[in-house]
Amino acid sequence: MKNKDGNALKRRDLLMYGAASAGLLGLGGRAASAATPESSGESSYPQEMNLALLRDYRTAKASSYDRTGGNRDARPLQPGETLTLMDAKGPGMVSHIWFTIASEDSQHLKRLILRMYWDGETEPSVEVPVGDFFGLNLGEYFLYQSALLTVSPVKALNAYFPMPFRKSALITVTSESKKPVRSYYWNIDYQRLPGLPENASYFHAQYRQSAPCPGWKTAVEKNPLGTNNYVFMEAEGRGHLVGVTQGIVLNQNGWWGEGDDMLFVDGSRKPVTVGTGSEDYYNGAWGFDGQAFDYPYNGVPYVVNPFSIGGRWCLYRWHVDAPLAFEKAIRFTIEHGTGNNRSDDFYSVAYWYQTEPHLKFPALPPAADRIPKVFAVPHGANPVEG
């Protein structure tokens, strides 16, 4: 493998900015084994040594700092305006994104759109409302900590997904609000690299919603093929899904989470994996007992009025132990209630890596439709016990 100057990348290079992110960037298998000391003939050493190894990249940052040397470090964002947050040449890798926002719009988390473009592509690989991208899927701030996303005091949004690019990286935010953002602060940390491993893939994130989900059933129906499931994401190419965040607003009383997750890959008509319930997918059990929690790889950090109409939930699940791999295509879904018998509001973001080009994303719903609300349930359409 060679860098942009035609020089072969050293094994230590691959070890440092390859193997350290192997699980997320898809550097398992051949690439990971090629970077180990045992396979390269180097003396073995403990994994804890990685932090002490010398780096061969150049540290860089794209930020909103005051170019005059003063302390006016934020930028305003007017209705309809687009801010360029990062426009960098590659090869490189974004390792951390931090935002904080002061806006006159109480729903700005739903009305500001984050987009990312890799290597000069015209269709974004990331197109998500800012709040949803950081796991605030209902447009409200709350604090939580996970391995890949955190929200810190006060209203500080952090993402730690590695995002490699070979030629260029363009990151923008667009306001679909009718009110101005007084201050948009950002720090985007990235590294300029000699090159990327050949099988380093590109970060993607896609927003979807169904408000309400099409349920309203009064009888239990079996659903072995995932018909009318809620779709987290669909993609074509080669890659792997690393996780989802989800927000839910209850339009019916009772427990919303008896829906099974179902994974379809490479054109399969039947799901290749089927779960045992929504709380099980999010690595909890027994309806979470209505409790909030946030762990590194799974969590329900926000719960309000958990089992009644108007109840609100936010959840996340990271598949960093074994990302859901696909060679040609993927469709990841979940039922909304047993056999899709419920009509709650679902809002979600799926995060994955894949080769380019990618499928064009579905159009974002209008800003007004992205604001969570309770919908009336038709008379007699009560949840049915599974």
N, C-alpha and C positions, 0 to 999 in steps of 0.2 A: 504494500500500500504506500502511496506517495502523497506528499503534501502539495500545496499549490505551487511550490517552487521546483517540484519534481524530485524532491529528496524523500527517501523512504522514511516513513514514520517509525520511530523507535518503539520497541515493545513497552518501555516504560510509559511512553505517551499513551498507548492504548490502555495500559493499566490505570493511569491516573484519570483521564477524562473519558474512558470507555467503560472499564469494568466497574468503576464506582457507581455508575448509573445503569448497570447491565439489565436489571429487572425492568426498568421503565423504558429504556431506549431500544429494547429488543436485541441486546448484545449477548444473549445467552448462546448456548450451544457452541458453535465453532469459534465465534469471536471471544467469548468468555474464556474458553479453554486455551485459546492461543495466547491470552494475556496473563496466564498464571505463571508464577516462577517455576513450577515443576516442569511445565511443558517447554519453557524457554531455556532450561538449563541453568537458571539463576538459583542462588541459594534461597531456601524457603524462609519465610519470616511471618510473624503473626499478622493477622488482618489489621490489628490496631496500629501497625506501622504505617498504614496508608496516609494518615494525617501528617506524618513527618517527612514523607517523600517530596522531593523538590518538584515544582510545577514547571511545565513547559508552555504555558499559555500566557496571554497578556490580559490583565484585568481591565474591564471597561464598564461603563455605566451610562445609561440614558436617563436623564432626570429633568425635572422642572426648575432646577436651581436658577437663581437670579444671575443673569449673565453680567450684570454691572458690578457684582461683588457685594451687593446689598442683601437684605433679608426678605425680599419679595419673591419667595420661592414657588409660588403657585401661579397657575394660569387661569384666567376666566374662560368660560365656555358658554357661548350664546346659543339660543334656540336654533336648531338646524345646522349648527357649525360642527366641523370635524377638526379635532386636534391630532397632530402626529406626535405620538409619544416616543417612538423609536424608528429610526431609518438607518440601518447599519449594513455594511458589507460583510460578507462571509469569507471563509468559513468561521463559524462561531456557535455558541450555545447560550441561550438565556437560561439562567439558573434560579432567578428570583424576581418576582414582581410585587411591588408595594404601592398601594393607592390610599389616599384619604381625600374626602370630598366634602365641601361645604356648599350646599345648594338650597335655594328657596323652595324647591319642589320636594314635598314629602315623599314622593314616589320616584325620586331620581334613580334609585337602584334598578328600577324596571324600565326607565326611559332613556338611559345612557347605554349605548351599544359598543361593546368591545369587539374589535376585529383584528386578526393577524394574518399576514400574508408571507409566505416563504418563497424565496428564490424567484421573485418577480411574477408570481401567479396573479391572475386577474380575479379569481374567485377565492374568497377568504377560507382559510383552514380553520379559523375560529370566528364565530359570529354568535355572540351571546350577550344578553343584558348584563351589565357590570355586576350587579348584585348576585344574579344567578351563577355567574362564573365562580364567585367566591363562596358559593353554598348558601347564600341568603335568598333562597328561591321564592320567598313570599314578599320580598321588598322591604323587609324589616331588619334592623341591625340586632345582632346578639353576639355574645362572645363564645368562641369555641376554639379548640385546638385539635388538629389532625396531622397526619404525616405530610399531606400535600397542600392543605389549605388551612389557614388560621385567620381569625378575626380578633384583633387585640384592642385594648383600650387606647384611645377613644375612636371608634369607627375606622380602625386601621386594617386594611385588607391585604392579605399576603398569600402568594401562590409560589410553590416550590417545584413545579413540574419542570424537568429539563426539556428544553426546546431547541434542538439543533437546527442549523441552517447552513447550506453550502455556499450560496451566492449572496443572499440578502435576507433581511428581516424587516418587515414594516408592520408596526403596531399603531392602531388609531383608536380613538373614541369619538363617537358621534352622538350629539344630543337630539333626541326626539321629544324633548320637553318644551313646554311653552314658557318656562321660567328659566332665568339664567343660572348657571353654576358660578358662584362667586370665586371659588378657589378649587382648582383641581391640582393636587400634588401627586407626583409619581417618582419612583426610583425603580429602574429596571436594570438589574445586575446581569452582565453577560461576560463571556470570555471569548477572546479572539484566539482561534486555534490554528495550528499548522494544517490540519485537515480533519476529516471525519472518517470513522470506519465505514466501509462500504455498505454495511447493513444497518446503519443508523437511520431510523425512519423519522417522519415528521409528526409533530404534535397537532392534534385536532380537538376541537370542542364544539358541540352542537346543542342548541336549545330547542326543546320541544314542549308543547303543552296540549292538554285536552281539558277544556273547561266549559261544560262538564264532560266527563267521560260518558260514552253512550251505554248506559245501563238501564235503570228503571225496570228491572225484571222482577217478577213476582213468583218465579219458580226457578229452582236450581237447574242449570244446564251443564252437562259435561263438556269439556273443552280440551280434548287431547291434542289438537293441532294449533292451539293458540289463536283461534279465530277472533278477530276484533280486540286482541290484546292492545294495551298501551305500548307504543314503540319508543324506546329510549333513543335508538339510533339505527341507521342503516349505512353501510359503506361497501365499496368495491375496491379491490386491490389486495395487498398483503399487509397484515398488521396485527394489532392486538389491543383490546379494550382494557383500560386500567381502572375504570370506575365510573360512578354516577353520583350526582347529588339530586335530591328530589324534595319538592315542597307539595303539601297536600292540604286542601281545604275541604272539610266535610260538608256535604249537602244532605246527608242522612245521618240519623242517630246510629250509634253502635260502633263496632269494630270494623275498620276499613281494610284490614290487612290480610285477608285470607287468599289473596291472589298469588299465584305461583309465577316465579321468574322462568322464562323459557328462552333458550339460546338457539339460533339457527345460523349455521355456517356453510359457506361454499355451496349454496343453492339447495340445501336440505329442505324437504317439504315438511318433515317432522322435526320437532325440536331435538337437538343432540344432547341437551341437558334440560332437566325440569326440576325446579325447586319444590319446597314444601310449604311455602307461605311467605308473605312479604316481610314479616319481622324476622323470619329465618334467613331470608336473603341478606338483610341488613345485620345479620349475626347477633340478633337478640332472640327472645322467646316469649311466649305467652303474652302477646300484645304489648310487650315492654312494660306491662303494668302501668302504662301511661307515664313512665318516668323518662326524664331527659338524661343523656349521658354523652360524653365525647371521648373516644379512644383513638389511638393512632390510625387504625384501619377501618373503623366502623363507628357510627354514632347516630344519635337522635338528639341533637343539641338544643332543639327548640320544640316545646310542646305546650299548647294552650288549649284548655277545655277539650281533652283528648277524645271523648267518646260521644260528643253531642254536636248537633248541627252548628256550623261555624267554627268547629275545632280546627286547629292549625298544627301542622307537623313539618319539620325539616329533618332530612336524613341524609346519610352518605355511606358509601361502601367503596373501599379501594382494594383492587385485586393485585396488589404488588407482590403477593406470594406467588401467584401464577396468573399473569394476564391472560384474558380470553383470546386465544390466537385464531386467526383465519388466514387461509391461503389465497382465496379469491373474493369472498364476500362474507358479510356478517349482518345479522338483524337480531338485536337484543330487545326483548319485550318482557312485560309483566302484566298479569291480569289485574283488573280493577274490581276486586272482590271475587268470591267463588264463581268460576265460570263467567266472570265479567258481569256480575249482577248488581254492581254499585255504580253510582254516577257522581262520584266526588271529583274535585278539580285536581288535576295532576300538572305539575310544572317541573321540568327536569333539565339537567345538562349531562351529557355523556362525554367522557374524555378518553381519547385513544391515540395511538400512533399507527401510521401506515405509510406505504409508498405513495408517491404522486404519479399521475393526477388522481384527484378524489372526485366523488360524485358531487354535483352541485347541491347545496343544502336547500331544503324547503324554505320558502319565503317566511320571514319572521311575521308573526301576527301583528296587527296594528298595536300601537302603544297602549291605547285604551283597553284593548282586549287582554293585555298582559297583566293588568292590575287585578289581583285576586279578589273574588267576590263570592258570595253565597248565592246559589241558584235554587229556585223552588223545586221541590220534588212533586211530581204528579200524584194526585190522590190515590192511595192504595198501593203505591210502589214502595213498600217497606222492604228493608233488607231481609233476605231469606237465609235461614241457617243452613250451612253447608253439610 
